[in-house]
Amino acid sequence: MTSRWPVVLIHGTRTSHSQWDLQLPALRAAGHRVATPDLPGHGSRREEAFTLETALETIEHAARTLHESSGEPVLLVGSSLGGMLSIRAAADLDSTPGILGGLVACGAALQPGPRGARLYGRLIASADLVPGMREGGALFQRILGADGARAYLRGGRADLSVVAPAFAAVASLDLRRDLARITAPVTFLHGRGDQLRAHEKTLTAAAPHGHLEVLPYGNHMVNLVAPGRFNADLLRVLERTQRERRGGASGS
């Protein structure tokens, strides 16, 4: 039986490694080793300042550590902010043969500019003013579900001050250029109701071995609102990615 490659899961803005709580049992049961680091300014690192450099170092360190301990390529999965950062990290990792097995970017099919990043930051901040949205209130739980809300919040919720530098960082990236550097398979995987899918076609086309999968369910936090269905789809995509990477581009 073919071994399953290790997976690094990168969370989105203001949540933490615990965003992936509902995926870990399924991934481990399928035979994947998993790492879920906290980005700077989030989770166990909420007292740290967020910078692009330290965020990329975090992702790349997690991937290199898993690669060294397992001797196998690593599958990188990122959500939202974590997905955008993972595109850049994947491009850097893929410059060293054997480390990157593939990339799955969830809710990250957007190339923000400085103005768009500022607007999105204001939208996130304004959500906290809505009754029931702060700290796991009734509306927050209704949107994510009880289990999803619990996972989102378990590792702690980052302060709003992290949003501006985080999105300024991704606005400084050229994701299409980074995707063009990635020789491993890349899949954009997101729910039909995801708000960060405006550039899904052009970003997919920028990757030499790009795939686009729009799931017929879910929103921006699809892994939390529909974990059972999402887990099955994620495992399928990871299996395809591993098979394609093993066989080369002609094996897709």
C-alpha positions as CSV (number, residue, x, y, z in Angstrom):
1,M,0.0,0.0,0.0
2,T,1.3,3.5,-0.9
3,S,2.2,5.5,2.1
4,R,0.3,8.8,2.6
5,W,2.5,11.9,2.6
6,P,2.6,14.2,5.6
7,V,0.4,17.3,5.6
8,V,1.0,20.8,6.9
9,L,-2.3,22.7,7.7
10,I,-2.1,26.6,7.8
11,H,-5.0,28.4,9.4
12,G,-6.7,31.7,8.4
13,T,-7.0,35.1,9.9
14,R,-7.7,35.5,13.7
15,T,-8.2,31.8,14.3
16,S,-5.4,29.3,15.1
17,H,-4.1,25.8,14.6
18,S,-7.5,24.7,16.1
19,Q,-9.3,25.7,12.9
20,W,-8.3,22.2,11.7
21,D,-9.6,20.3,14.7
22,L,-12.4,18.7,12.7
23,Q,-10.0,17.5,10.0
24,L,-7.3,15.9,12.1
25,P,-9.0,12.6,12.9
26,A,-9.9,11.9,9.3
27,L,-6.4,12.8,8.0
28,R,-4.7,10.7,10.7
29,A,-7.0,7.8,10.1
30,A,-6.1,7.9,6.4
31,G,-2.4,7.6,7.4
32,H,-1.2,11.2,7.1
33,R,1.1,12.7,9.6
34,V,0.0,16.3,10.3
35,A,1.5,19.5,11.6
36,T,-0.7,22.5,12.4
37,P,1.5,25.5,13.3
38,D,0.3,28.9,14.6
39,L,1.1,31.9,12.5
40,P,2.6,34.9,14.3
41,G,0.0,37.0,16.0
42,H,-2.3,34.0,16.4
43,G,-3.0,31.2,18.8
44,S,-0.1,30.4,21.1
45,R,1.8,33.3,19.4
46,R,-0.8,36.1,19.9
47,E,1.7,38.3,21.6
48,E,4.0,38.3,18.6
49,A,3.8,40.9,15.8
50,F,2.7,39.5,12.5
51,T,5.2,40.0,9.7
52,L,5.4,38.4,6.3
53,E,8.9,37.1,6.9
54,T,8.0,35.3,10.2
55,A,4.8,33.9,8.7
56,L,6.6,32.4,5.7
57,E,9.4,31.1,8.0
58,T,6.7,29.4,10.1
59,I,5.2,27.6,7.1
60,E,8.5,26.6,5.6
61,H,9.9,25.4,8.9
62,A,6.9,23.2,9.5
63,A,7.2,21.7,6.0
64,R,10.9,21.1,6.2
65,T,10.7,19.5,9.6
66,L,8.0,17.1,8.5
67,H,10.0,16.3,5.3
68,E,13.2,15.6,7.3
69,S,11.5,13.4,9.8
70,S,9.5,11.4,7.3
71,G,11.8,11.4,4.3
72,E,8.7,12.1,2.1
73,P,7.4,15.1,0.2
74,V,4.9,17.3,2.1
75,L,1.4,18.3,1.2
76,L,0.7,21.9,2.1
77,V,-2.9,23.0,2.8
78,G,-3.8,26.6,3.6
79,S,-7.1,28.4,4.4
80,S,-7.8,32.0,3.5
81,L,-4.8,34.1,4.7
82,G,-3.0,30.8,5.3
83,G,-3.8,29.7,1.7
84,M,-2.3,32.9,0.2
85,L,0.8,32.7,2.3
86,S,1.1,29.0,1.4
87,I,1.3,29.9,-2.3
88,R,4.4,31.9,-1.7
89,A,5.9,29.4,0.7
90,A,5.2,26.6,-1.7
91,A,7.0,28.5,-4.5
92,D,10.0,28.8,-2.2
93,L,9.9,25.2,-1.0
94,D,9.6,23.8,-4.5
95,S,13.0,25.3,-5.4
96,T,14.5,22.4,-3.4
97,P,13.7,19.1,-5.0
98,G,11.8,16.5,-3.0
99,I,10.3,18.7,-0.3
100,L,6.9,19.8,-1.8
101,G,4.4,17.2,-2.8
102,G,1.6,19.6,-3.6
103,L,-0.5,22.6,-2.5
104,V,-4.2,22.9,-1.7
105,A,-5.4,26.5,-1.2
106,C,-8.8,26.8,0.4
107,G,-10.7,30.1,0.2
108,A,-7.7,31.8,-1.2
109,A,-8.5,32.3,-4.8
110,L,-7.9,36.1,-4.7
111,Q,-5.0,38.4,-5.5
112,P,-5.6,41.3,-3.2
113,G,-4.2,44.7,-3.9
114,P,-3.5,47.3,-1.2
115,R,-6.9,48.9,-1.5
116,G,-8.7,45.6,-1.5
117,A,-6.7,44.4,1.5
118,R,-7.7,47.5,3.5
119,L,-11.3,47.0,2.6
120,Y,-11.3,43.4,3.6
121,G,-9.7,44.3,6.9
122,R,-12.5,46.8,7.6
123,L,-15.1,44.2,6.8
124,I,-13.6,41.8,9.3
125,A,-13.5,44.5,11.9
126,S,-17.0,45.6,11.3
127,A,-18.2,42.0,11.8
128,D,-17.3,42.3,15.5
129,L,-19.8,45.1,15.8
130,V,-22.7,42.8,14.8
131,P,-24.6,41.5,17.8
132,G,-23.9,37.8,18.4
133,M,-20.6,37.8,16.4
134,R,-18.1,38.6,19.2
135,E,-16.4,35.7,21.0
136,G,-18.6,32.9,19.9
137,G,-22.0,34.6,20.3
138,A,-25.2,33.2,19.1
139,L,-24.9,34.4,15.5
140,F,-21.2,33.3,15.3
141,Q,-22.3,29.8,16.4
142,R,-25.3,29.8,14.0
143,I,-22.9,30.5,11.0
144,L,-20.2,28.0,11.9
145,G,-22.3,25.5,13.9
146,A,-21.5,24.5,17.5
147,D,-18.6,22.2,16.6
148,G,-17.2,24.6,14.0
149,A,-17.3,27.6,16.4
150,R,-15.7,25.5,19.1
151,A,-12.8,24.6,16.8
152,Y,-12.4,28.1,15.5
153,L,-12.1,29.5,19.0
154,R,-10.4,26.7,20.9
155,G,-6.8,28.0,20.3
156,G,-7.8,31.6,21.0
157,R,-8.9,34.5,18.7
158,A,-6.3,36.9,17.6
159,D,-6.8,40.6,18.2
160,L,-8.2,42.8,15.4
161,S,-4.8,44.6,15.2
162,V,-3.4,41.5,13.4
163,V,-5.7,41.9,10.4
164,A,-4.1,45.0,8.8
165,P,-0.5,43.8,8.7
166,A,-1.6,40.3,7.7
167,F,-3.5,41.5,4.6
168,A,-1.0,44.2,3.8
169,A,1.5,41.3,3.7
170,V,-0.5,39.2,1.2
171,A,-1.2,42.4,-0.9
172,S,2.5,42.8,-1.4
173,L,2.8,39.3,-3.0
174,D,2.4,38.5,-6.7
175,L,0.5,35.2,-6.3
176,R,0.4,34.6,-10.1
177,R,4.1,34.8,-10.3
178,D,4.5,32.6,-7.3
179,L,2.1,30.0,-8.8
180,A,4.1,29.9,-12.0
181,R,7.1,28.8,-10.0
182,I,5.4,25.8,-8.5
183,T,6.0,22.5,-10.4
184,A,4.0,20.5,-8.0
185,P,0.2,20.1,-8.4
186,V,-1.8,23.0,-7.1
187,T,-5.6,22.8,-6.3
188,F,-7.9,25.7,-5.4
189,L,-10.6,24.1,-3.3
190,H,-13.4,26.1,-1.8
191,G,-17.1,26.2,-1.1
192,R,-19.6,27.5,-3.6
193,G,-20.5,30.4,-1.2
194,D,-16.9,31.5,-0.6
195,Q,-16.3,35.2,-1.0
196,L,-12.6,34.9,-1.8
197,R,-12.9,33.2,-5.2
198,A,-12.9,36.2,-7.6
199,H,-9.6,35.2,-9.3
200,E,-10.1,31.5,-9.2
201,K,-9.7,30.9,-12.9
202,T,-6.7,33.2,-13.5
203,L,-4.8,31.9,-10.4
204,T,-5.5,28.3,-11.4
205,A,-4.2,29.0,-14.9
206,A,-1.1,30.5,-13.5
207,A,0.0,27.2,-12.0
208,P,1.7,24.8,-14.4
209,H,-0.3,21.9,-12.9
210,G,-3.3,23.8,-11.5
211,H,-6.8,22.4,-10.6
212,L,-9.9,24.2,-9.6
213,E,-12.6,22.5,-7.5
214,V,-15.6,24.5,-6.4
215,L,-17.6,22.4,-4.0
216,P,-21.4,22.4,-4.3
217,Y,-21.7,23.3,-0.6
218,G,-20.2,25.5,2.1
219,N,-18.9,29.0,2.5
220,H,-15.5,30.6,3.3
221,M,-15.1,28.4,6.4
222,V,-16.2,25.2,4.6
223,N,-14.0,23.0,6.6
224,L,-15.8,24.1,9.8
225,V,-19.4,24.3,8.5
226,A,-19.4,21.0,6.6
227,P,-16.5,19.0,8.0
228,G,-17.7,15.5,7.0
229,R,-18.2,16.3,3.4
230,F,-15.1,18.5,3.3
231,N,-12.9,15.9,4.8
232,A,-13.9,13.4,2.2
233,D,-13.2,15.9,-0.6
234,L,-9.9,17.0,0.9
235,L,-8.7,13.4,1.2
236,R,-9.7,12.8,-2.4
237,V,-7.7,15.9,-3.5
238,L,-4.7,14.9,-1.5
239,E,-4.7,11.4,-2.9
240,R,-4.9,12.8,-6.5
241,T,-2.1,15.3,-5.7
242,Q,0.1,12.6,-4.4
243,R,-0.6,10.3,-7.3
244,E,0.0,13.1,-9.9
245,R,3.2,14.2,-8.2
246,R,4.5,10.6,-8.1
247,G,3.7,10.0,-11.8
248,G,4.8,13.4,-13.0
249,A,2.7,16.0,-14.8
250,S,1.7,13.4,-17.5
251,G,0.0,11.3,-14.8
252,S,-2.7,13.8,-14.0
